Amino acid sequence: MVDPDRAAVHGRGHGRHELTMLPAPSVPRAIAPAPAPLSSGTTSPAASSRRRAPAPSGPALFARYAFGPNRLGYCGSDAVDELFGEVTAGHDDRALRELARSFEGAWPYLELIARANGLPDPLDRRVVEAYWLGNSLLDRVGPRRLGESLEARFRPRVRPEGWRWLAGKPEAGGVPVHAFHVLDVFPRVGLLRTGSIDGALTVMDSCRIRWGRVLERDGDHLVVNAVPLVMTDGKISLGPPRVERVQAWRDGVGFVDGTEPDDVVAIHWSWACDRLSPRRLADLLAWTMREIDVANLTL
């Protein structure tokens, strides 16, 4: 069993690696601890609320994960308040679809995943989960499709030596999950060329979708136990868990109402954007570990 609180990926040795195809990840069991037992015939308010709350639509789910960097001005349109309002109150999928197209980094990946799986809607909930967390839809994209997409989007923006490394990543096992974009595309478009490895690693850790086990609520924030990226002997891995404080609400309004201690939340740019079921946590953990391995082939 892989413990999501302590999961770590160890480097595969030192020196330069040949690009060889990595296998598809086997999804580990990553089960959040069960809540404290209740008296017979009683049900916690949070559990009752969870059963009643419908799953968000694909556009709303995309917006939940996109809001973290959008609120900081890193991607998407300037309509931050509109995006937040539609997710929490408006529930107008038409407006959310229009806003989603402004995320120029994510949208082509969504289109690619949908097209490879014969799905007409890039904001199909399954496609959205595949991009942000990872799921079996990624297996159907294939190296050729991803390679063509990367070439069209990024070859003009990187140096020749950078493109050589990035061009080989689809054959090495890279797939269009958000973790791939963070760990492999960012470095190739110039993030690591600044010479500040610590700064680059901090940015990548903030930008990837992380998981955090809830310890307590503190006003509009959650105190969580989260697993960071670390650099060891020149390789990226998942380090020991640490306690962090992340924002989850704005004036009491957010995406993770009913969260209790021992729940696991998804975190994007220090914003708690979703509560993760055991299955979705396992997907996120497995595909993150897979993409760390892919990234380490050329570090």
VEXZA-677577 format. One line per field, with one value per residue (C-alpha): y, z, x; residue number from 0. Coordinates in nm, 4 decimals. Layout:
VEXZA-677577
c2: Y, ...
c3: Z, ...
c1: X, ...
pos: NUM, ...
//
This chain:
VEXZA-677577
c2: 0.0000, 0.3496, 0.5971, 0.9317, 1.1128, 0.9686, 0.8722, 0.9425, 0.8782, 0.7998, 0.8911, 0.6275, 0.6894, 0.9647, 1.1043, 1.1261, 0.8869, 0.7480, 0.8129, 0.4784, 0.4174, 0.4048, 0.1729, 0.3067, 0.3580, 0.0945, 0.2859, 0.2340, 0.2086, 0.5459, 0.5432, 0.8324, 0.7288, 0.6463, 0.9032, 0.8401, 0.5967, 0.7481, 0.6417, 0.4019, 0.5776, 0.9052, 1.0661, 1.3511, 1.6757, 1.6781, 1.3219, 1.4028, 1.7163, 1.5183, 1.2703, 1.5476, 1.7599, 1.6766, 1.6282, 1.9427, 1.9567, 1.9325, 2.3102, 2.3737, 2.1141, 2.2706, 2.6121, 2.4833, 2.3722, 2.6724, 2.9315, 2.9000, 3.0450, 3.2611, 3.4555, 3.5333, 3.6521, 3.3657, 3.2287, 3.2695, 3.5883, 3.8813, 3.7782, 3.6195, 3.7209, 3.5985, 3.2605, 3.2256, 3.3424, 3.1031, 2.8070, 2.8949, 3.0574, 3.1159, 2.7629, 2.8866, 2.6296, 2.8462, 3.1244, 2.8770, 2.7268, 3.0678, 3.1405, 2.8008, 2.8819, 3.1687, 2.9220, 2.8913, 2.6453, 2.3936, 2.4185, 2.2477, 1.9524, 1.9181, 1.9210, 1.6631, 1.4229, 1.4561, 1.4033, 1.0955, 0.9392, 1.0215, 1.2643, 1.5775, 1.7935, 1.9061, 1.9884, 1.6456, 1.5726, 1.2647, 1.4767, 1.7422, 1.4800, 1.3265, 1.6596, 1.7785, 1.4453, 1.1719, 0.8768, 0.6032, 0.8474, 0.9504, 0.6043, 0.6614, 0.9802, 0.8112, 0.9526, 1.0621, 1.2840, 1.4396, 1.4903, 1.6731, 1.8951, 1.9813, 2.0592, 2.2973, 2.4749, 2.4842, 2.4159, 2.7805, 2.8911, 2.6788, 2.6524, 2.3631, 2.1693, 2.2185, 2.1010, 1.7813, 1.6813, 1.7820, 1.6140, 1.2785, 1.2906, 1.1423, 0.8314, 0.8142, 0.7964, 1.1575, 1.2168, 1.5347, 1.5457, 1.8728, 1.7241, 1.6689, 2.0327, 2.1491, 1.9124, 1.8917, 2.1839, 2.4570, 2.3677, 2.3544, 2.6950, 2.8630, 2.8233, 2.6374, 2.8473, 3.1256, 2.9353, 2.9437, 2.5767, 2.6409, 2.9079, 2.6881, 2.3935, 2.6122, 2.7318, 2.3775, 2.2575, 2.5379, 2.4870, 2.1098, 1.9653, 1.8581, 1.6639, 1.7589, 1.5753, 1.8134, 1.8702, 2.1573, 2.4619, 2.8064, 3.0694, 3.0817, 2.8501, 2.4827, 2.3489, 2.0436, 1.7829, 1.8059, 1.6291, 1.8695, 1.8301, 1.8131, 1.7937, 1.5159, 1.4426, 1.6350, 1.4447, 1.5463, 1.3392, 1.3676, 1.4695, 1.4144, 1.5582, 1.9040, 2.1127, 2.4013, 2.6570, 2.6929, 2.9115, 2.7354, 3.0097, 3.3777, 3.5315, 3.1871, 3.0881, 2.8161, 2.4762, 2.2371, 2.2992, 2.0221, 1.9304, 1.7498, 1.6422, 1.3423, 1.4419, 1.4895, 1.8006, 1.8939, 2.2084, 2.4370, 2.7477, 2.7293, 2.7127, 2.4081, 2.3383, 1.9987, 1.7160, 1.3959, 1.0546, 0.7585, 0.6706, 1.0216, 1.0551, 0.7283, 0.8563, 1.1830, 1.0071, 0.7479, 0.9904, 1.2414, 0.9700, 0.8602, 1.2126, 1.2692, 0.9629, 1.1006, 1.4400, 1.2810, 1.1131, 1.4440, 1.6319
c3: 0.0000, -0.0841, 0.1964, 0.0348, 0.3430, 0.2962, -0.0706, -0.2092, -0.5463, -0.5394, -0.8184, -1.0620, -1.0185, -1.1432, -1.4724, -1.8063, -1.8930, -2.2261, -2.3013, -2.2627, -2.2460, -1.8910, -1.8229, -1.7501, -1.3761, -1.1617, -0.9423, -0.5785, -0.2997, -0.1274, 0.1178, 0.3540, 0.7179, 0.8092, 1.0243, 1.3915, 1.4513, 1.5248, 1.7691, 1.6322, 1.4219, 1.3903, 1.0844, 1.0766, 0.9213, 0.6806, 0.5628, 0.5134, 0.3191, 0.0968, 0.0011, -0.0985, -0.2880, -0.6602, -0.8385, -1.0222, -1.3978, -1.6161, -1.6677, -1.2944, -1.2046, -1.4475, -1.2954, -0.9411, -1.0299, -1.2532, -0.9954, -0.7823, -1.0386, -1.1993, -0.8754, -0.8782, -1.2397, -1.3711, -1.6338, -1.7783, -1.8216, -1.5832, -1.4923, -1.1626, -0.9685, -1.2461, -1.2520, -0.8743, -0.8713, -1.1419, -0.9605, -0.6184, -0.7004, -1.0675, -1.2008, -1.5604, -1.7599, -2.0719, -1.8959, -1.7498, -2.0942, -2.2337, -1.9450, -1.9771, -2.3304, -2.1952, -2.0208, -2.3101, -2.1312, -2.0366, -2.3214, -2.5940, -2.3603, -2.2936, -2.6665, -2.7265, -2.4587, -2.5783, -2.9445, -2.8694, -2.6797, -2.9322, -2.6947, -2.8477, -2.5360, -2.4049, -2.0771, -2.0333, -1.6642, -1.7486, -1.9670, -1.6977, -1.4390, -1.6825, -1.7265, -1.3663, -1.1809, -1.4371, -1.5408, -1.8047, -2.0831, -2.0967, -2.2205, -2.5479, -2.6470, -2.7560, -2.8220, -3.1803, -3.0959, -2.7946, -2.9862, -3.2697, -3.0214, -2.8332, -3.1544, -3.2766, -2.9430, -2.8022, -3.0577, -3.1706, -2.8059, -2.6900, -2.7734, -2.9979, -2.7120, -2.4999, -2.7791, -2.8257, -2.4661, -2.4770, -2.8132, -2.6671, -2.3686, -2.5358, -2.6387, -2.2878, -2.1332, -2.0991, -2.1266, -2.1305, -1.7581, -1.5725, -1.3882, -1.7237, -1.8194, -1.4832, -1.4598, -1.8240, -2.0251, -1.7710, -1.7486, -2.1266, -2.1855, -1.9605, -1.5933, -1.4975, -1.7206, -1.4604, -1.2590, -0.9474, -0.8898, -0.5523, -0.6991, -0.9929, -0.7685, -0.5503, -0.8552, -0.9849, -0.6442, -0.6227, -0.9782, -0.9690, -0.8197, -0.4683, -0.2040, 0.1609, 0.4520, 0.6577, 1.0189, 1.1076, 0.9791, 1.0639, 0.9482, 0.5677, 0.5666, 0.6167, 0.8014, 0.6055, 0.6001, 0.2468, 0.0567, -0.1197, -0.4119, -0.3162, -0.5119, -0.4034, -0.5852, -0.8859, -0.9091, -0.8194, -0.5629, -0.3117, 0.0275, 0.3852, 0.4691, 0.6228, 0.7817, 0.5682, 0.5781, 0.2525, 0.1612, 0.1050, 0.1276, 0.0467, 0.3150, 0.3940, 0.0312, -0.1400, -0.3062, -0.0147, 0.2265, 0.4792, 0.4905, 0.8102, 0.9654, 0.7806, 0.4526, 0.1646, -0.0519, -0.3829, -0.3704, -0.6601, -0.5925, -0.2193, -0.2862, -0.1734, -0.4874, -0.4376, -0.1916, -0.3187, -0.2972, -0.2422, -0.6128, -0.7303, -0.4748, -0.5988, -0.9582, -0.8664, -0.6703, -0.9403, -1.2329, -1.0348, -0.9520, -1.3152, -1.4425, -1.1863, -1.3296, -1.6839, -1.5789, -1.4056, -1.7269, -1.8501, -1.5341
c1: 0.0000, 0.1254, 0.0683, -0.0251, 0.1054, 0.4514, 0.4713, 0.8161, 0.9752, 1.3434, 1.5827, 1.7004, 2.0702, 2.2957, 2.4082, 2.2323, 1.9499, 1.8424, 1.4765, 1.3011, 0.9276, 0.7954, 0.5022, 0.1565, 0.1183, -0.0369, -0.2782, -0.1808, -0.4325, -0.4375, -0.7236, -0.7877, -0.8341, -1.1897, -1.3717, -1.4254, -1.7136, -2.0534, -2.3158, -2.5750, -2.8335, -2.6417, -2.4905, -2.2413, -2.3701, -2.0753, -2.1437, -2.5114, -2.4201, -2.1838, -2.4534, -2.6894, -2.4358, -2.4367, -2.1070, -1.9989, -2.0367, -1.7277, -1.7065, -1.7510, -1.4882, -1.2421, -1.3060, -1.2491, -0.8991, -0.8257, -0.9284, -0.6117, -0.3690, -0.6383, -0.6905, -0.3167, -0.3212, -0.1079, -0.3458, -0.6928, -0.8913, -0.9181, -1.2748, -1.1662, -1.4758, -1.7040, -1.5308, -1.5581, -1.9188, -2.0334, -1.8777, -2.0163, -2.3505, -2.4300, -2.3802, -2.4033, -2.2087, -2.2262, -2.0367, -1.7872, -1.7244, -1.6420, -1.4085, -1.2377, -1.1252, -0.9167, -0.6837, -0.4415, -0.2145, -0.4824, -0.7344, -0.5254, -0.4614, -0.8349, -0.9068, -0.6340, -0.7641, -1.1234, -1.0329, -0.8209, -1.1105, -1.3815, -1.5509, -1.7039, -1.6736, -1.3319, -1.5084, -1.6598, -1.6065, -1.3953, -1.1666, -1.1317, -1.0353, -0.7870, -0.6109, -0.5992, -0.5648, -0.5026, -0.7175, -0.7366, -0.8334, -0.4675, -0.3665, -0.5525, -0.3725, -0.0509, 0.2962, 0.2243, -0.0715, 0.0992, 0.4224, 0.2451, 0.0643, 0.3831, 0.5670, 0.2967, 0.2701, 0.6202, 0.8920, 0.9023, 0.9412, 1.2340, 1.6001, 1.7039, 1.8647, 1.5531, 1.3268, 1.5294, 1.4582, 1.0924, 1.0338, 1.1369, 0.9048, 0.5915, 0.7856, 0.9323, 0.5859, 0.4734, 0.0991, -0.1133, -0.1814, -0.1231, 0.1753, 0.3498, 0.3027, 0.4393, 0.7353, 0.8442, 0.7088, 0.7837, 1.1538, 1.1858, 1.0267, 1.2777, 1.1862, 1.5041, 1.7298, 1.7165, 1.9760, 1.7579, 1.6780, 1.5173, 1.2922, 1.1963, 1.1157, 0.8950, 0.7027, 0.6571, 0.5407, 0.2846, 0.1647, 0.1177, -0.2000, -0.1007, -0.2883, -0.3191, -0.4772, -0.6890, -0.5882, -0.8213, -1.0052, -0.8714, -1.1204, -1.1093, -0.8066, -0.7328, -0.4316, -0.3179, -0.0451, 0.0977, 0.3748, 0.6164, 0.8516, 1.2182, 1.5426, 1.7771, 2.1031, 1.9763, 1.6477, 1.2928, 1.1102, 0.8282, 0.9590, 0.8432, 0.4996, 0.4824, 0.2108, 0.0843, -0.1943, -0.3905, -0.6857, -1.0169, -1.2805, -1.3282, -1.5463, -1.6834, -1.7490, -1.5449, -1.5392, -1.4803, -1.7677, -1.8201, -1.4529, -1.3530, -1.0221, -0.8703, -1.0349, -0.7920, -0.8168, -0.6591, -0.4465, -0.3503, -0.1421, -0.2260, -0.6010, -0.8035, -1.0031, -1.1653, -1.2216, -1.0621, -1.2242, -0.9912, -1.0091, -0.9279, -0.6501, -0.5026, -0.5170, -0.3472, -0.0756, -0.0083, 0.0099, 0.2178, 0.4715, 0.4732, 0.5406, 0.8154, 0.9874, 0.9465, 1.0865, 1.3853, 1.4952, 1.6355, 1.7332
pos: 0, 1, 2, 3, 4, 5, 6, 7, 8, 9, 10, 11, 12, 13, 14, 15, 16, 17, 18, 19, 20, 21, 22, 23, 24, 25, 26, 27, 28, 29, 30, 31, 32, 33, 34, 35, 36, 37, 38, 39, 40, 41, 42, 43, 44, 45, 46, 47, 48, 49, 50, 51, 52, 53, 54, 55, 56, 57, 58, 59, 60, 61, 62, 63, 64, 65, 66, 67, 68, 69, 70, 71, 72, 73, 74, 75, 76, 77, 78, 79, 80, 81, 82, 83, 84, 85, 86, 87, 88, 89, 90, 91, 92, 93, 94, 95, 96, 97, 98, 99, 100, 101, 102, 103, 104, 105, 106, 107, 108, 109, 110, 111, 112, 113, 114, 115, 116, 117, 118, 119, 120, 121, 122, 123, 124, 125, 126, 127, 128, 129, 130, 131, 132, 133, 134, 135, 136, 137, 138, 139, 140, 141, 142, 143, 144, 145, 146, 147, 148, 149, 150, 151, 152, 153, 154, 155, 156, 157, 158, 159, 160, 161, 162, 163, 164, 165, 166, 167, 168, 169, 170, 171, 172, 173, 174, 175, 176, 177, 178, 179, 180, 181, 182, 183, 184, 185, 186, 187, 188, 189, 190, 191, 192, 193, 194, 195, 196, 197, 198, 199, 200, 201, 202, 203, 204, 205, 206, 207, 208, 209, 210, 211, 212, 213, 214, 215, 216, 217, 218, 219, 220, 221, 222, 223, 224, 225, 226, 227, 228, 229, 230, 231, 232, 233, 234, 235, 236, 237, 238, 239, 240, 241, 242, 243, 244, 245, 246, 247, 248, 249, 250, 251, 252, 253, 254, 255, 256, 257, 258, 259, 260, 261, 262, 263, 264, 265, 266, 267, 268, 269, 270, 271, 272, 273, 274, 275, 276, 277, 278, 279, 280, 281, 282, 283, 284, 285, 286, 287, 288, 289, 290, 291, 292, 293, 294, 295, 296, 297, 298
//
